[in-house]
Amino acid sequence: MDYANKFQTGSNPKDSYSTNNIRYIAATILNRFDRSDSYIDKMLGHVFATHDIEPIDRGLLTEIVNGVIRWRLKLDYVLIGFYRGDYQKCLNVVKNAMRIGLYQILYMDKVPEYAAVSESVEIVKRIQGEKTAGIVNGVLRNIMRNRDEIHYPPRGGKDFYYALGIEHSHPKWMSKRFCSILGDNDGEEFMRINNLRPYMPLRINKLNSGMGEITALFAEHDVEFRSIPFNDSALVLDSPKWDMRQSEIFKEGKITIQDPAAGMACRLANPKRGDNVIDICAAPGGKSFYLAELMKNEGHIKALDLHPHKLQLIEDGAKRMKIDIIEIEENDAKIMETEEKYDLLFADLPCTGFGTIRKKPDIKWKREHRDIEELAAYQRDVIKNAIKFIKPGGVLLYSTCTIDPIENENNIEWILKEFPEFELDRAEKYLPDSICQDGFMKILPHKHGTDGAFAARLVRKK
């Protein structure tokens, strides 16, 4: 087969933006983020889908937007110290222009400082006029001259978790919560890892390809990758040179985008050929696809979601990956009724997502402490109804992408108490010991180099 064009990416005749406008687009996205519930990846995706932006500029835009969100608290701490007046009363557009400039000064060595400042000044001048632009210019140039004099709150001060939160740009409540779960040292390391630039995770679709074919192709095209010790179907690109979603091997269904940690929940589920499976929170479909692969594309998977447009993603993905055992259904597992019984109920439940902050830094600012208990209660409500669908001898696979025990171990304890006909089937029987603890799958970003994830396998007694 001719692989010469396997990594070619096309361009669309859409609205065009010049490089000079990239920082303005970044400011526009950040302003929208401040006043809406939208997540950054969705907003970036919309811009890329509707405008013709060169790959190098896509990279710059993504870096600036995610970088500002990632380091937002620390950037604001510095800006408050240099801004004359009440920084918090600044218009969002002014704050975001200064954040964009400061992020480039502190974290983007390849961008000349004068360029970072001048572009931020131009953003403000374009929207607010000369006077406000002059203030922004003064603040950023003052920081440039005195960057070695920037001091952060001392850890030995009155509030350790506040200081740690500023240093690693996490809200104080989150800093305290993570340290209470993991201990101070691991909690800090977890927050440090959250601020690293994300990697591109790939899973080889062994229905259509193999690890040897893909790694040989990557080597041929100088695509650097690393393997994951606990997942032999996964590869990680730490500095991807190509947009893999636009590559031919993606379009042909030889690879898909899935974190190695997410795939291991499917391994723990251990589906068999011919099984009748229901995936109750299926979109965008990655786990349904892997379950189908593990089942050798034999059996039946019902993939549920509340939203038709998300179900379309599953249908399109299954077609791309040449999987024909997935049936999509618009339904709510919390209230759904059915007489059908399943060998496996796969419950990858909505959660706080704390294990994915590296990829989704806006979680730090979108989540609040009360979300933990509220989501845990929602998870119990879903299970309370859906658990009826499991046949005797069948499996409930409970999965989240958070590290918080309130959503994880506590809910498993609740299930076993409320439904004594179920028992824990220990994860160590199915997965490497390195990602198991106390009978559960527990994967931590700072320990395993991937997303964080939790899963438990419960079996209904015959």
C-alpha positions in Angstrom: 0.0 0.0 0.0 1.2 3.5 -0.8 1.7 5.4 2.5 3.2 8.5 0.9 0.2 10.7 1.8 -0.8 9.0 5.1 -0.2 12.2 7.1 -1.3 14.8 4.6 -3.8 17.4 6.0 -6.0 19.3 3.7 -7.2 22.9 4.0 -10.7 24.1 3.5 -11.8 27.2 1.6 -13.3 28.8 4.7 -12.9 32.3 6.2 -9.2 33.1 6.5 -7.2 34.6 9.3 -3.7 35.9 9.2 -1.0 35.1 11.7 -1.3 38.7 13.0 -4.9 38.0 14.1 -4.2 34.8 16.0 -3.8 36.6 19.3 -7.0 38.6 18.7 -8.8 35.3 18.1 -7.3 33.9 21.3 -8.6 37.0 23.2 -12.1 36.5 21.6 -12.2 32.9 22.7 -11.0 33.7 26.2 -13.6 36.5 26.5 -16.3 34.0 25.5 -15.0 31.5 28.0 -15.4 34.0 30.8 -19.1 34.7 30.1 -20.3 31.2 29.1 -20.4 27.6 30.2 -18.6 26.5 27.1 -15.4 24.5 27.3 -12.3 25.6 25.5 -11.9 22.5 23.3 -15.4 23.1 21.9 -14.7 26.8 21.2 -11.4 26.0 19.5 -13.0 23.3 17.5 -15.7 25.7 16.2 -13.0 28.2 15.1 -11.0 25.5 13.3 -14.2 24.2 11.6 -15.3 27.6 10.4 -12.1 29.3 9.5 -9.1 28.4 7.3 -6.2 28.6 9.7 -2.8 27.3 8.8 -1.5 24.3 10.9 1.3 26.3 12.4 -1.2 29.0 13.5 -3.6 26.5 14.8 -0.8 25.3 17.0 0.0 28.9 18.2 -3.7 29.6 18.9 -4.2 26.3 20.9 -1.0 27.0 22.8 -1.9 30.5 23.8 -5.6 29.8 24.7 -4.8 26.6 26.7 -1.7 28.2 28.2 -3.6 31.2 29.5 -6.3 29.0 31.0 -3.8 26.6 32.4 -1.8 29.3 34.2 -4.6 31.8 34.8 -4.4 32.1 38.5 -0.7 32.6 38.5 -0.8 35.1 35.7 -3.5 37.1 37.6 -1.4 37.0 40.8 1.5 38.7 38.9 -0.7 41.2 37.1 -2.4 42.2 40.3 1.0 43.1 41.7 1.9 45.3 38.7 -1.4 46.9 37.9 -2.1 50.3 39.4 -5.6 50.2 40.5 -8.2 47.4 41.0 -7.2 44.7 38.5 -10.4 42.8 39.3 -12.5 45.7 37.9 -10.8 45.5 34.5 -13.0 44.5 31.6 -12.5 40.9 30.6 -11.0 41.9 27.2 -8.3 43.9 29.0 -7.5 41.2 31.5 -7.3 38.6 28.7 -5.1 40.8 26.5 -2.7 41.2 29.5 -2.9 37.5 30.3 -2.0 36.6 26.7 1.0 38.9 26.7 2.2 37.8 30.1 1.8 34.1 29.2 4.1 34.6 26.2 6.6 36.5 28.3 6.8 33.8 31.0 6.2 30.6 29.2 6.9 31.0 25.4 10.6 31.4 25.0 10.4 31.4 21.2 8.2 34.5 21.1 10.1 37.8 21.4 8.9 39.7 24.4 8.4 42.9 22.5 6.1 41.1 20.0 4.1 39.6 22.9 3.6 43.0 24.4 2.8 44.9 21.1 0.2 42.3 20.0 -1.6 42.6 23.4 -1.5 46.3 23.1 -3.0 46.1 19.6 -5.8 43.9 20.8 -6.8 46.5 23.5 -6.4 49.4 21.2 -8.7 47.8 18.6 -11.4 47.3 21.2 -10.9 49.9 23.9 -8.8 52.7 22.3 -5.4 54.3 22.9 -5.8 55.2 26.6 -6.5 51.7 27.9 -3.9 50.2 25.4 -1.3 52.6 27.0 -2.1 51.2 30.4 -1.6 47.6 29.1 1.6 48.6 27.5 2.9 50.0 30.7 2.0 47.0 32.9 3.5 44.4 30.5 6.7 46.4 29.9 7.1 46.9 33.7 6.9 43.2 34.2 9.5 42.6 31.4 11.9 44.9 33.2 11.3 43.4 36.6 10.5 39.8 36.0 13.3 38.7 38.3 11.6 40.6 41.1 8.4 38.6 40.9 7.7 36.8 44.2 5.0 34.3 45.0 3.3 33.6 48.4 5.7 31.7 50.7 4.7 28.1 51.5 5.7 28.7 55.1 3.2 31.5 55.4 -0.2 31.4 57.0 -1.9 29.5 54.1 0.0 26.6 52.6 -2.8 25.5 50.2 -3.2 29.1 48.9 0.5 29.3 48.2 0.5 25.9 46.5 -2.5 26.9 44.5 -0.9 30.1 43.2 2.4 28.3 42.4 0.6 25.6 40.4 -2.4 27.7 39.3 -5.2 25.7 40.9 -8.0 27.2 43.0 -7.3 27.0 46.8 -10.2 24.6 47.4 -8.9 22.3 44.7 -5.3 22.4 46.0 -6.5 21.5 49.4 -8.8 18.7 48.1 -6.1 17.1 46.0 -3.6 17.2 48.9 -6.2 15.7 51.3 -6.8 12.8 48.8 -3.2 12.1 47.8 -1.1 13.7 50.6 0.8 17.0 50.3 3.7 15.6 48.2 1.7 13.6 45.7 -1.0 16.3 45.7 1.6 18.8 44.6 3.1 16.5 42.0 -0.4 15.8 40.6 -1.0 19.6 40.2 2.4 20.0 38.5 1.6 17.2 36.0 -1.8 18.9 35.3 0.1 21.9 34.0 2.2 20.0 31.4 1.3 20.4 27.8 -1.0 17.5 26.8 0.0 14.6 24.6 -1.8 13.0 21.7 -3.1 9.5 22.8 -3.7 6.9 20.1 -5.1 3.4 20.2 -4.5 0.9 17.5 -7.6 -0.7 16.1 -6.6 -4.3 15.9 -9.6 -5.2 13.9 -8.1 -3.3 11.0 -4.4 -2.9 11.8 -1.6 -3.9 14.2 1.0 -2.2 16.3 3.8 -3.3 14.0 2.2 -1.6 10.9 1.6 1.7 12.8 5.0 1.9 14.5 6.8 1.1 11.2 4.8 3.9 9.5 5.6 6.4 12.2 9.3 5.5 12.1 9.3 5.9 8.3 7.8 9.4 8.7 9.9 10.5 11.7 6.8 10.6 14.0 8.1 10.3 17.5 6.1 8.2 19.9 6.3 6.2 23.1 4.5 3.1 24.3 2.6 2.6 27.5 3.8 -0.2 29.7 0.3 -1.2 30.9 -1.5 -0.9 27.6 -0.2 -2.7 24.5 -2.7 -1.2 22.2 -1.8 2.4 23.0 0.8 4.9 21.7 1.5 8.4 22.9 2.8 11.3 20.8 4.3 13.9 23.2 5.0 16.4 20.5 2.8 15.4 17.5 3.9 16.8 14.2 0.7 15.9 12.5 -3.0 16.3 13.1 -3.8 12.6 13.4 -7.5 13.2 12.9 -6.8 14.3 9.4 -4.4 11.4 8.6 -5.3 8.6 6.3 -4.7 6.0 8.9 -7.3 7.7 11.1 -9.8 8.0 8.3 -9.2 4.3 7.4 -10.0 3.3 11.0 -6.6 1.9 11.8 -6.1 4.2 14.8 -8.4 6.2 17.0 -8.0 8.9 19.6 -8.3 7.4 23.1 -6.3 7.8 26.3 -4.5 4.7 27.4 -6.2 4.9 30.9 -9.7 5.0 29.3 -8.9 1.8 27.4 -8.0 -0.1 30.5 -11.6 0.2 31.9 -12.7 -1.7 28.8 -10.1 -4.4 29.5 -11.4 -4.7 33.0 -14.9 -5.2 31.7 -13.5 -8.2 29.8 -16.3 -8.6 27.3 -16.6 -11.9 25.3 -17.5 -12.6 21.7 -21.2 -12.7 21.3 -22.0 -10.8 24.5 -25.0 -8.5 24.8 -23.6 -5.2 26.1 -25.2 -1.8 27.0 -23.0 1.3 27.2 -25.2 3.7 29.1 -23.1 7.0 28.7 -21.5 6.1 25.4 -20.7 9.4 23.5 -18.4 10.1 21.8 -18.0 6.4 21.5 -14.4 5.5 22.2 -15.2 2.9 24.8 -18.0 1.3 22.7 -15.5 1.0 19.9 -12.9 -0.7 22.1 -15.5 -3.0 23.6 -16.5 -4.0 20.1 -12.8 -4.7 19.2 -12.3 -6.8 22.3 -15.5 -8.7 21.3 -14.0 -9.3 17.8 -16.9 -7.4 16.3 -19.2 -10.3 17.3 -22.3 -9.8 19.5 -24.3 -6.6 20.2 -23.6 -3.3 21.9 -26.4 -0.8 22.6 -24.8 2.7 22.9 -27.0 5.2 24.7 -26.8 9.0 24.9 -29.2 11.9 25.5 -28.1 14.0 22.5 -28.7 13.1 18.9 -25.7 15.0 17.6 -23.5 12.9 20.0 -25.0 9.7 18.8 -24.1 10.7 15.3 -20.5 10.8 16.4 -20.8 7.2 17.6 -22.4 6.1 14.3 -19.8 7.9 12.2 -16.9 6.5 14.3 -18.2 3.0 14.2 -18.4 3.2 10.4 -14.9 4.6 10.2 -13.5 1.8 12.3 -15.5 -0.9 10.4 -17.5 -1.9 13.4 -21.0 -3.1 12.8 -22.3 -4.4 16.1 -23.1 -1.1 17.7 -26.7 0.1 17.8 -27.2 3.7 18.9 -30.3 4.8 20.9 -31.3 8.2 22.3 -32.2 7.5 25.9 -31.6 8.4 29.5 -30.2 5.5 31.6 -31.5 7.2 34.8 -35.1 6.7 33.7 -35.0 4.2 30.9 -37.1 1.1 31.1 -36.4 -2.2 29.3 -37.1 -5.9 29.7 -33.9 -6.8 28.0 -31.1 -8.2 30.2 -27.4 -7.7 29.4 -24.1 -9.6 30.0 -22.3 -6.3 30.6 -23.5 -2.9 31.6 -20.7 -0.4 31.0 -21.2 2.8 33.0 -18.6 5.4 32.2 -20.4 8.1 34.2 -20.3 11.9 34.1 -17.9 13.1 36.7 -15.7 16.0 37.8 -13.0 14.9 35.3 -10.2 15.7 37.7 -8.1 13.0 36.0 -8.1 14.9 32.7 -7.1 18.4 33.8 -3.9 18.2 31.8 -6.0 18.0 28.6 -8.8 20.1 29.9 -7.4 22.9 32.0 -10.7 24.8 32.1 -11.9 22.2 34.6 -10.0 24.1 37.2 -12.2 27.2 36.7 -15.5 25.5 35.7 -15.8 23.1 38.6 -16.8 24.0 42.1 -16.4 22.0 45.3 -20.1 21.3 45.5 -19.9 19.5 42.1 -18.2 16.5 43.7 -21.2 15.6 45.9 -23.8 16.6 43.3 -22.2 14.4 40.6 -21.7 11.5 43.0 -25.4 11.7 43.8 -26.2 11.7 40.0 -24.0 8.7 39.5 -25.9 6.8 42.2 -29.2 7.8 40.6 -28.1 6.4 37.2 -26.9 3.1 38.7 -30.0 2.7 40.8 -32.1 2.4 37.7 -29.6 0.9 35.2 -28.4 -1.9 37.4 -31.8 -3.7 36.8 -30.7 -4.4 33.2 -27.9 -6.8 34.2 -28.6 -10.6 34.0 -27.6 -13.0 36.8 -23.8 -13.6 36.3 -23.6 -10.4 34.4 -21.2 -7.5 35.0 -21.5 -3.9 36.0 -18.4 -2.0 35.0 -18.3 1.3 36.9 -15.9 3.9 35.4 -14.9 7.5 35.9 -12.1 9.8 34.8 -11.7 11.4 38.3 -9.5 10.7 41.2 -12.0 11.7 43.9 -13.0 8.9 46.2 -16.5 10.4 46.8 -17.3 9.6 43.1 -15.3 6.4 43.1 -14.7 4.1 46.1 -17.5 5.7 48.1 -20.0 5.0 45.4 -18.8 1.4 45.0 -19.3 0.9 48.7 -22.8 2.3 48.3 -23.6 -0.1 45.4 -22.5 -3.1 47.3 -24.5 -2.1 50.3 -27.7 -1.2 48.4 -27.4 -4.2 46.0 -26.0 -7.1 48.0 -26.6 -9.5 45.0 -23.5 -7.9 43.5 -19.9 -8.6 44.6 -16.5 -7.0 43.7 -14.5 -8.9 41.1 -11.0 -7.8 41.8 -9.2 -5.8 39.1 -5.9 -7.6 39.8 -7.4 -10.7 38.0 -7.6 -8.8 34.7 -5.1 -5.9 34.8 -1.4 -5.3 35.7 -0.8 -4.9 39.4 0.8 -1.5 38.6 -2.6 0.1 37.9 -4.6 -1.8 40.6 -5.3 -1.0 44.2 -7.6 -2.6 46.7 -9.4 -4.5 44.0 -10.0 -1.4 41.8 -8.4 0.0 38.7 -6.7 3.3 39.8 -4.6 5.2 37.3 -3.0 8.5 38.4 -1.4 11.0 36.1 1.6 11.7 38.3 2.2 7.9 38.7 1.4 6.5 35.3 1.9 9.3 32.8 -1.6 9.2 31.4 -5.0 10.6 32.3 -6.4 9.6 35.7 -9.1 7.0 35.8 -11.0 4.7 38.1 -12.9 1.5 37.4 -14.5 -1.3 39.4 -15.9 -4.6 38.1 -19.0 -5.9 39.9 -20.6 -9.2 39.2 -24.2 -10.1 39.8 -24.4 -13.4 41.7 -26.1 -16.3 39.9 
